[in-house]
Amino acid sequence: MSSLDDFARGKLEDLDQRSLRRRLVTTERTTDGRAFRASPQGGRRQLVSFCCNDYLNLSQHADVKKAAIAAVSRFGAGAGASRHVTGNHPLYEELETRLARFKETEAAVVFGSGYLVNLGVVPTLAGRRDLLLVDELAHACLHGGAQLAGGEMVVYRHNDMNHVREVLEERRARHRHALILTDGVFSMDGDLAPLQALTALAEQYDAWLMTDDAHGFGIMGDGRGSTMAAARRSEGPVHVPLQMGTLSKAVGSYGGYLCASRSVVDFVKTRARTLIYTTGLPPSALAASLAALDIIERDGAWRDKPLAHARLFAELVSLPAPESPIVPVILGHTERALDASALLEERGFLVTAIRPPSVPEGTARLRFTFTSAHGESDIRRLAHIVRSEILPKAAA
Ligand SMILES: Cc1ncc(COP(=O)(O)O)c(C=O)c1O
């Protein structure tokens, strides 16, 4: 056996022992929020999925699919090279104009994915002389972007504005620029960042505020995302000059965006390595995003359903009212989360267990995500099982 295989096997054994090994399970999503999943006993079974970020089920919408198919027929399956090399597809221009208009910013730039936005934008705007403050529960790719920037990185306690203030007070003067990085909607907990308080601190200390709105865009603030929602809720100003998000969740397609001022977007387009040194998105993904935006802009009732469904579930299970369509049930030990997920699968539901390092040690959980496509009877059935079979064991 080579030392390379030795290394990989040793790592796998260690992960197996700690129940932390992840395995890909063949799963085929259907058009109505269900999924056919390979069963450990062989064959496959149909499950109702409560772990999908396709919040509005737009990946399955007839108009979205039609737009993607038309783009494949007209333009082909792939982009061929980087946007800077083969030339910028006209659908990019259309999508970026559309995103900026919808988000009410001067400009937008579309990347290959949300992950690539954060890995590209943060190191473009910040370097060794800068201070980066990152919420401890912000998504892995915001942490990754901050690490790549190479400046002084401080991970602040989740949503703790006193901690942010302390760090800025103590260290801001020693750095050229400061960047505050947070999720708008936290992906594993579903809670929101205090954007008004962060705006005030950013202004006071001349820091640049960036939100990752992967889970807010398309749903909150009339679909415009968590910044718009916070602006409506808050009494003071909410100003987020750097708003990123994904086109892969509520939009149902693929890609990521940054909405910002014209000068920031132009600078990012010429410097971000994850935009320059990677192939452009397939035109079908751009066309699908455009068609999905049409639906998001016009159909408020559909947009409101994920949160309404999450609230119904939380009420039935006696959990606090959620602020987003993400509802965590924290079970603690990894094995508990795995057992609870297996039990739900036996009862016909797909809810994957979330384990470290996706969440902090000792907080393994079930993470329920609610979509517009869910039926009330499925939500009630799910809530009954969680209340009667999962929560009593969690408390034991
Ligand atoms: C908060 C957050 N940011 C960024 C991403 C990455 O986006 P994408 O899937 O488009 O790469 C995700 C999830 O995938 C996420 O949950």
The ligand as a Tripos MOL2 file, in Angstrom:
@<TRIPOS>MOLECULE
LIG
   16    16     1     0     0
SMALL
NO_CHARGES

@<TRIPOS>ATOM
      1 C1        -24.4490   30.8190    3.5800 C.3       1 LIG1
      2 C2        -23.9210   30.2060    2.3220 C.ar      1 LIG1
      3 N1        -23.0590   30.9170    1.5800 N.ar      1 LIG1
      4 C3        -22.5660   30.4280    0.4430 C.ar      1 LIG1
      5 C4        -22.9020   29.1790   -0.0050 C.ar      1 LIG1
      6 C5        -22.3000   28.6920   -1.2760 C.3       1 LIG1
      7 O1        -23.1410   28.9850   -2.3570 O.3       1 LIG1
      8 P1        -23.0730   28.0800   -3.6520 P.3       1 LIG1
      9 O2        -23.7940   26.8280   -3.3440 O.co2     1 LIG1
     10 O3        -23.7230   28.9130   -4.7180 O.co2     1 LIG1
     11 O4        -21.6280   27.8450   -3.9210 O.co2     1 LIG1
     12 C6        -23.7960   28.3910    0.7470 C.ar      1 LIG1
     13 C7        -24.2180   27.0380    0.3760 C.2       1 LIG1
     14 O5        -23.9880   26.3840   -0.5170 O.2       1 LIG1
     15 C8        -24.3200   28.9280    1.9310 C.ar      1 LIG1
     16 O6        -25.1630   28.2240    2.6730 O.3       1 LIG1
@<TRIPOS>BOND
     1     1     2 1
     2     2     3 ar
     3     2    15 ar
     4     3     4 ar
     5     4     5 ar
     6     5     6 1
     7     5    12 ar
     8     6     7 1
     9     7     8 1
    10     8     9 2
    11     8    10 1
    12     8    11 1
    13    12    13 1
    14    12    15 ar
    15    13    14 2
    16    15    16 1
@<TRIPOS>SUBSTRUCTURE
     1 LIG1         1 GROUP 0 **** ****
